[in-house]
Amino acid sequence: MIIGKAAQWFFTVFFVVFLSCSAMAQDTQKANKEYDRHTKTLNSIVLGETRTVTIQLPKSYHTNSNKTYPVIYRLDGKGSLPLMSAVLARLQKASVSAAPEVIIVAIENTERLRDLYPTKNKEPAGPMNMGGGAPKFLEFIETELIPFVNKKYRTHDFKVIAGASAAGTFVLYALQTKPTLFQGHIAYSPAVWWNFGATAKSTKAFISKTKQLNNFLFIAIGEEGGVMRERYEDMAHFLADNKPVELRFFSEAYDNVPHGLVSSAGIFSAYQKLFFPTQMPVRAYNGELSSINEYYQQLSVQYGEVIEPQESTIRGLGYHHVSTGNVKEAIKLFKYGISRYPHNADAYNGLAYGYETDKQYRASLEQVNRALALSSKDDDGYDVFVARKERLTKLLGE
């Protein structure tokens, strides 16, 4: 049998893709096995029943005994752990870390509709008289589960709650009922159609009377239509138009993604937006030096430890402004870097670069001489400093 070139190409590509997918699957399975997972049962007095949770510890948990971790409380159980772990691992392993290591608490269900919906449904389109148990379930999380996790594991105060569909509705309920209990809220395709849109209405009411809210809210929807989409979009638009001060709010829509896959579609975006990269991005700088401190204060809250901006980060902001033609702003940033790192040769060379670009050659030479005084011939960058000095000396005719 003779196989045509097109068929040969197809089978070759298929074989390569098959091997790549198999390798990726093996890597994911191997990575997931490296996490330490504990299954715990709690005898809940609030709920009057036994509840099961799966707790996944970060890979560094047992090797770094002094480190504390933020906690993500994931509704709907441990089935979400593999994808969450893979996404967070990619963010953590980026060239500039874009997420901290986290403890994940996956909460198993008993009576899902009862626990996750704040009100009983009276709308014929859904299961009648179901729901209404969210207040008790939130009380269980706040007064029993969180204290249990905090006592048994090394946590700090940054907590996130995430869930999809009915669980997404519960996330919105938690935000408006206990707005400081969690610092991050992620609601994938929240079923706000429930009970004539009761949660959409209560969320809008909460936002309308809240002027300041230092928190994070991510919501997303797929291809859902009908009253689900109508009530969701009405709520989403209201949130966008009436966003309280300090609330980091994001809303996304995914075409051709069914309801059950919205969490899979949105998980990277949600956590990439939630967590701050350890290197401040250019977009986070608003022209005020205080915005650098504010950024790293927020970052430190997420990581549970004090993180300062590196000299190279501040200098990088300066380089960016040179490249966009805003040399005065760059010089301001270079000077700020020196004020924080007065013994760093690269900081002075950064300012020298800014002055040279601005044709302030005498000032540039002064700064590069300081860089040379703080460095030795074996240091990285020393040759750059020397070359700059020689160039400036010729420009000044010296």
N, C-alpha and C positions, 0 to 999 in steps of 0.2 A: 504494500500500500504506500503510495507516494503522498506526502503531506506538503501542501503549498506553503509558500513563504509566509503568507499571512497567518496561516495556522501555526507554523513554527514560531513566529513572533509571539502569538497569543500564548502558546504553551510555555515559552521561555519566560515571558512576563509573569504569567500565572505562577510558575514555579518559584521565581524570585520573591514575588509578593507573599506566597505561601510560607516560604522560609522566614521572611522578615516578620510576618504576623506571628508565626510560631515562636520566634525568638523573643518578640515583645511579650507574648503571653507568658513564656517561661520566666522572663525577667520580672514581670508583674507578680507572678506567683511566688517567686523567690523573695521579692521585696516584701510582700505581705507576710511571708513566714518569718521575717526578721523582726516583726513587731511583737511585743509581749501583750497578749490579750487575756483579760480576766473576765469571767462571767460571774456576776454577783446577783444575789437575790436579797431584796429588802422587804421586810414585813411592814407594810405601810399602815400606820394607824389612821392617817388621813383618808386613804382610799378603802381601808378595810379589806385588803387583799395583798398577796405577795406579788412583787414586781421584779422583773429580770432586766438587768442592763449588762451590756458588754463594754468593757473599758479597755481601750487601746492606748498603750504607753508609747512615747517617742523612742526612737532607736538609741538615743543618748541617755535615756532615763537612768539606767543602772551604772553608767560610766561617769556621770557627772552628778554626784550626790548633792551638790549645793544649788543646782539649777532648779528654778520653778517654771511652770508652763501655763499658758492659757488653756482654756477648756472649750471645746465645741460640743454642745449637747445636740445630738442628731436624733430627731424623732423618726419613727418608723423602723428602728432596729438596725441590726448589724449587716443587713444586705447592702447598705450604703457604704460600708467601710472600704472595700477594695478600690472603688473609683475615687473616693475622697482621698485615700492614702496616696494613690498614684498622682493625683493632681497636686496635692500639697507637697509631695516629694519633689516634683518638677520645679515648683516655685522655690522651694528651699535650696535646690541645687543649682539655681540660676547663677550666672557669673556674679551678679549682685543679688544676694539673698532677698527674695521677695515675699517671704513668709516665715514666721517662727515655727519651730517644732511645737506640736500641740498634743494635748491629751484629748482623745475623742471618747465621749460617752454616748453609746447608741442605746436608745430606750426601746425595749420591745413592747408590743401592743397586747392588750387583753380584749377590751371592747373599744375599738378604734374610734368609731363615730361618737360614742358616748363621751370619751375623754377629750377629743380634739376640738369639737365644736362648742362654742360658748353658749349657743341658744338651741332650743329644740326646734326642729324644722316643722313649720306649719304650712309649707308650700307643697301642693300636690305633686309638683314635678320631682320631688325627692322623697326619701323614706320619711314618712310622717312620724312625728313625736320622738325622733331620735336626736341625740346630742344633749347639750346642756351641762356636760360634766367638766368643761374646761376650767372653771374656777377651782374645783377640787384638785384637778390634775396639776394646775399651776402651783397650788399650795403644796402638793406633794413634792414637786420639783424644788420649790424654794425652801421649804422647811425640813425636808427629809433627804432628798437625793443630793442636792448641792452640798449641804453640811457633811454628808457621808463621804463624798468625793474629796472635799477639802481636807477632811480629817485623815483619810487613808493615803492620799497622794499629794505630791508636792505641786500645788497649784498657786497661781496668783490671781489677781482680781479681774482679769480680762476674760469675759465669758461670751460665747456666741450660741445662739439657738437657731437651728435650721430645720426646715421640713417642707414637704410637698403636698399639694392638694389640701385635704382636711388639715394636715399638719402645718401647711402654710398659713391657713386661717388661724390656727393656734398661735403661730409666731406673731401675727398681727395683734391678736388678743393680748399676748404677753407684753408687747410693746406699749399698748395703750393702758394696760392695767398696772404693770410694774415697769415703768420706762427706764429705771436705773438697774434693774436686776441683771440684764444682759447689755453688753456694750455693742453687740452686733446682732442683727436680725436678718435672716435670709429666708424668703418665702417663695418657693418655686410653684408657680401656677396655683396660688391660693384659691380655694373654692369659695370665693366670696359671693357666689350666687345663692348660697345656702340661706334658707329662711327669709326669702324676699330681700336678700342682700344685707342682712343684719350687720355682718362684720364690716362690710364696705361702708355702711352708714356710720357705724360707731368709730371706725378709723378716721373718717372725714371729720366727725365731731371732735375727736381727740386732737387732731392736727389743727383744727380751726381755733382752738383755745390754747394751744401750746406755742409760745413765742420763741422759745429756745430749747433745743434738745441736742445735747452732745452725744450723738449715737450714729449708728450705721444701719441703713435699711436697703436691702436689695430685693426687688420683686421681678418676676418674669412670667410670661405667658407664651403658650405655643399656638397651635392652629385652632384652639377652641373658638366656638362661635356662640350664637344665641345670647341668652340672658347672662351666661357666664362672662362672655367677652364684654358685653354692654356694661355690666356692673363693675367688672375689673377695670376697664378703660376709664370709666367715670371716676373711680377711686384714684387710679394712677395719675390722671390729669389733674385732679384736685391736689394730690400730694405734690406734684411738680410745681403747681402754681402757688401753693401756700406753704412751701417748705420752711420749717422753723430754722432759725439761726443755728448753725453748727451741725445740723443734720446732714450727713452724707447720704444722699438718696439717689438710687439708680433704678431705672425701670427698663426692661428689655423685652422684645417680642421676637419669637423665632418662627419663621414661616415653615410650613410643612413638618413641624415637629408636633407629634401627638401629645396629649396631656400627660401620659405616663412617662414620657422621655424628657420633659422640660428640665427636670433636675440634672439629668445627664448632659443636656445641652448647655445649661447655665453654670455648672459647678466651677469651671475654671474662671469664668468672668466674675462670679460672685467673690471668690477668695482672692483673685488678683486685685479686685477693687477694694476689698476689705483691708487687706494687710499692706502696710507701707514697706517699700524696699529699703534696705539698709543704706543705700546711696540715694540721697534726695534727688528726684528727677527735676529737670529744668522747669517743668510746668508748675511745680509746687512753690517756686520762688516768685513772689509778687512784687518785687522791687524794694521791699522792706527787709532789712537784715533780721528783724524780729521773726520773720516767717521761717527762717532757718531754725531758730531755737524752737519755735512752735511745732515745726515738723518733727524734730527729734524728740520733743516731749511726748508727742502722740506715738511715735515709734517706740519709745521707752515703755509707755503704758502697755502696748501690745506685747512686747518682749519680756516685760517684768524685770527689767534691769536698765540702768542708766546707759544710754548710748549717745555718744557725742559725734558731731559731724567730723569726719576725717579732713585733714588739711587738703588732701587731693580732691575731695568732694567740693569744697569751697572754691578751690582753684579751678576745677572743672566748670563751675558756674561762671567764673570769670572768663574762661576761654570761650564759652558759648556766647557771651555778650560781645566779646571781641569779634567773633565770627559774624555776628549780626550787625556789626557796625556801631554798637553802643559801647564805646570805649570808656566813657566816663563811669558807666555802671560797672564795667569790668574792673576798673581801677578801685572803685569802692569795695568790691568784693575781695580783690587781692589784698587790700589794706586790712580788711576784716580778718582774712586768713592769717596775716602776720600777727594781728592782735591776739589771736587764739594760739598761734604756734610761732612764738618769737624766736625759737631756736631751730626752725626748719628752713634749710637752705632753699628748697623748692618754692616755699612761700615767697621769698624775696625775689627769686627768679621770675615767678609769676607776675609780680608787680613790675619788675624790669621789662617784661614782655609788653605789659600794658602801656607803660611809659614810652617804650620804643615805638609801638604802633601809633601812639599819639604824637610821635616826633618830639617827645620831651627827652632828648638824648642824655643830657646831663643828669637828670633824675634817674633815668634808666641805668646809667653807669654806676651811680651811687648804690643802687639796689643790687646789681649783679656783683659788685665788690663785696657786699655783705653776704651774698650767697657763697662766694668763694671763701670768705673768712670762716664760714661755718662748715665747709666741706673739705675733703681731701682728694687726692688724685685717684684713689681707688673707688670713690663713690660714683654711683650711677648719676649721670647728669653733669658731672664735673666738666667733661669736654664741651657740653652745651654752654655752660657758664663761661668757659674760656673763649669760645667762639663768639659769644655775644659781646664780651668785653673787647675783643680785638675789633669787632665790627663797629662798636660804638666809638672806640678810640679813633678809628679812621674817620668816622663821620664828624667827630669833634675836632679833627685835625691835630690830635695830640700824639 
